[in-house]
Amino acid sequence: MDLKNKIAVVTGGSSGIGKAISIALAKEGCKVIFTYNSSEKDANKTLEEIGENAINYKLDLQVEKEIEKFFDFVEGKFGRLDILVNNAGYGQVGEVFDRKLWEQSFEVNVLGTVTSTKFAVKIMGNGGRILNISSIYGEDKAAWQGKAAYSASKSAVNNLTRTFAKELAPNILVNAVAPGYVDTKVWEQFSRKIRDSSKDELLIGRLIRPEEIAQMSVAIIKNDAMTGEVVVVDGGLSLKTV
């Protein structure tokens, strides 16, 4: 797939992995519409970095009407959509039986993905691409105390990836990337000691850079022979912990 002049949506594109993917797609020649929820400052910084090939849009993935309105905006602006990257997620650590944590994890990570995909496919033509950003926790190869809700939601995303691939083939290809420990703002909720010790859990001896996940994401999107795949990019984390 040649990405030049393709229309791409990246949810949660103001920072971290989503930002790196938005920048990478723009460098390939895509027109990128990335969403953000809380950090307008980060969104504007990302917009400045990408330049004229990008638009930012405030979106709450817990509100279906907002999601529908957003994809109406994309269709009205560009007339179509070629690529959807379901990146936005909720990954707070908390008490294992905290119902609010479970509800928000599934509302954003699962239903947000389902609803975004629902409206995206309505304006996607043949040859469309959907990429879901999952996690190594969703692959049952790693676990962390306090991350039960997040892990379960990402397992659901992996299943959705395979199911949607069957539902939408052959016109739209659906895949996922399952990163390990990526150097993003999510680490701000942990102490420096935990952050440093976590590096030792990866065989590469460091955290993964968001740009490395973006490189894999672009490669998958460009590939015409992949669908229903969950590609693990974890720096050897699963080999160290199994």
C-alpha positions in Angstrom: 0.0 0.0 0.0 1.4 3.4 -1.0 0.6 5.8 1.8 1.0 9.0 -0.2 -2.1 11.1 0.0 -4.0 8.6 2.1 -6.3 9.8 4.8 -5.4 8.5 8.3 -7.1 8.8 11.7 -5.0 8.1 14.8 -6.9 8.2 18.1 -4.9 9.4 21.1 -2.3 11.0 18.8 -1.1 13.9 21.0 1.7 12.0 22.8 3.5 8.8 23.2 2.9 6.0 20.7 0.0 7.8 19.0 2.2 10.9 18.4 5.0 8.8 16.9 2.6 7.0 14.6 1.0 10.3 13.5 4.4 11.7 12.6 5.5 8.5 10.9 2.3 8.4 8.7 2.7 12.1 7.8 6.2 11.5 6.7 4.9 8.7 4.4 2.7 11.3 2.8 -0.6 10.7 4.7 -3.1 13.4 5.7 -3.4 12.7 9.4 -6.3 13.6 11.7 -5.3 12.7 15.3 -7.5 13.0 18.3 -6.8 13.9 21.9 -8.9 14.1 25.0 -7.4 16.0 27.8 -4.1 17.6 26.7 -4.7 20.4 24.2 -1.1 21.6 24.8 0.4 18.3 23.8 -1.9 18.1 20.8 -0.9 21.6 19.6 2.8 20.7 20.0 2.3 17.5 17.9 0.4 19.6 15.3 3.3 22.0 15.0 5.8 19.1 14.6 3.8 17.5 11.7 2.7 20.7 10.0 0.2 21.1 7.2 -0.4 17.4 6.8 -2.2 17.1 10.1 -5.4 18.2 12.0 -6.0 17.7 15.7 -9.5 17.0 17.1 -10.7 16.8 20.7 -12.7 13.6 21.2 -14.0 11.6 24.2 -14.0 7.9 23.2 -16.6 7.2 25.9 -19.3 9.1 24.1 -20.6 7.4 21.0 -22.3 10.6 19.6 -19.0 12.4 19.8 -17.3 9.6 17.9 -20.0 9.6 15.2 -19.7 13.4 14.9 -15.9 13.1 14.5 -16.1 10.6 11.6 -18.8 12.8 10.0 -16.2 15.6 10.2 -13.5 13.4 8.5 -15.9 12.4 5.7 -17.0 16.0 5.2 -13.4 17.3 5.1 -11.9 14.5 3.0 -14.7 12.5 1.5 -13.2 9.2 2.7 -10.9 7.4 5.1 -8.1 5.0 4.3 -6.5 4.2 7.6 -7.7 4.0 11.2 -5.2 3.5 14.1 -7.1 2.7 17.3 -4.4 3.9 19.7 -6.1 5.8 22.5 -6.3 3.9 25.7 -6.8 3.9 29.4 -4.1 2.1 31.5 -4.2 3.3 35.1 -3.0 0.9 37.8 -5.4 0.2 40.7 -7.0 -2.2 43.0 -7.8 -5.5 41.2 -11.6 -5.4 42.0 -12.1 -1.7 41.5 -15.3 -1.6 39.4 -14.7 1.9 38.1 -11.3 0.9 36.9 -12.7 -2.0 35.0 -15.6 0.0 33.5 -13.3 2.8 32.2 -10.7 0.4 30.9 -13.3 -1.4 28.8 -15.2 1.7 27.9 -12.1 3.3 26.3 -10.0 0.4 25.2 -12.7 -2.0 24.0 -15.9 0.0 23.3 -13.9 3.0 22.0 -12.2 0.7 19.5 -15.4 -1.0 18.5 -17.3 2.3 18.0 -14.5 4.0 16.2 -14.2 1.0 13.9 -18.0 1.0 13.4 -18.1 4.5 12.0 -14.7 4.3 10.2 -15.7 1.4 8.0 -18.7 3.3 6.8 -16.4 5.8 5.1 -13.6 3.4 4.1 -13.4 2.1 0.6 -11.8 -1.2 -0.5 -8.2 -1.4 0.6 -8.7 0.2 3.9 -6.5 -0.5 6.9 -7.2 -0.7 10.6 -4.5 -1.1 13.2 -5.2 -1.6 16.8 -2.6 -0.8 19.5 -2.8 -3.6 22.0 -0.2 -4.6 24.7 2.0 -7.5 25.7 -0.4 -7.8 28.7 -3.1 -8.8 26.3 -1.1 -11.7 25.0 -0.9 -13.6 28.3 2.8 -13.4 28.3 3.3 -10.8 31.0 1.4 -9.6 34.1 1.7 -6.7 36.5 -0.1 -6.2 39.8 -2.9 -3.7 39.5 -3.2 -4.1 35.7 -5.8 -6.8 35.6 -8.5 -4.5 34.0 -6.1 -3.1 31.5 -4.7 -6.6 30.6 -8.2 -8.0 30.2 -9.3 -5.1 28.0 -6.2 -5.6 25.7 -7.0 -9.3 25.4 -10.4 -8.3 24.2 -8.7 -5.9 21.6 -6.6 -8.9 20.3 -9.8 -10.9 19.9 -11.5 -8.0 18.2 -8.6 -7.7 15.8 -8.9 -11.3 14.7 -12.7 -11.2 14.6 -12.9 -7.9 12.6 -10.3 -9.2 10.2 -12.7 -12.0 9.3 -15.7 -9.7 9.2 -14.2 -7.1 7.0 -12.0 -9.2 4.7 -11.0 -8.9 1.9 -11.8 -5.2 1.5 -10.3 -4.0 4.8 -7.3 -5.5 6.5 -7.2 -5.4 10.4 -4.1 -6.0 12.5 -2.7 -5.1 15.8 0.7 -4.3 17.5 1.3 -5.5 21.0 4.1 -3.4 22.5 6.1 -4.2 25.7 7.4 -1.4 27.9 7.5 1.7 25.8 9.0 5.0 27.1 5.9 7.1 27.4 4.2 9.3 30.0 2.5 6.2 31.4 5.7 5.6 33.5 5.0 8.8 35.4 2.7 6.9 37.7 5.6 4.7 38.8 8.6 5.5 40.9 12.1 5.9 39.4 13.1 2.7 41.1 10.4 0.7 39.3 11.1 2.4 36.0 14.8 1.5 36.2 14.3 -2.1 37.3 11.7 -2.6 34.5 14.4 -1.9 31.9 16.1 -5.1 33.1 13.1 -7.2 32.2 13.6 -6.5 28.5 16.4 -8.4 26.8 17.3 -5.3 24.9 18.2 -3.7 28.3 16.1 -0.5 27.8 12.6 0.7 27.3 11.3 0.6 23.7 11.1 4.0 22.0 7.7 5.1 20.6 9.3 5.6 17.2 10.1 1.9 17.1 6.4 1.0 17.6 5.6 3.6 14.9 8.1 1.9 12.4 6.4 -1.4 12.9 2.9 0.1 12.6 3.7 1.7 9.3 5.2 -1.5 8.0 2.0 -3.4 8.9 -0.2 -0.8 7.4 1.7 -0.9 4.1 1.7 -4.7 3.9 -1.0 -6.1 1.6 -0.8 -9.7 2.8 -1.4 -9.3 6.6 -4.7 -9.5 8.4 -5.8 -10.8 11.7 -2.3 -10.6 13.1 -1.2 -9.4 16.5 2.5 -8.5 16.2 4.5 -8.4 19.4 7.2 -5.8 19.8 8.3 -6.2 23.4 12.1 -6.1 23.4 12.3 -9.7 24.6 10.1 -9.0 27.6 8.0 -12.2 27.1 11.1 -14.3 26.8 12.5 -12.9 30.1 9.3 -13.4 32.0 8.0 -16.8 30.7 
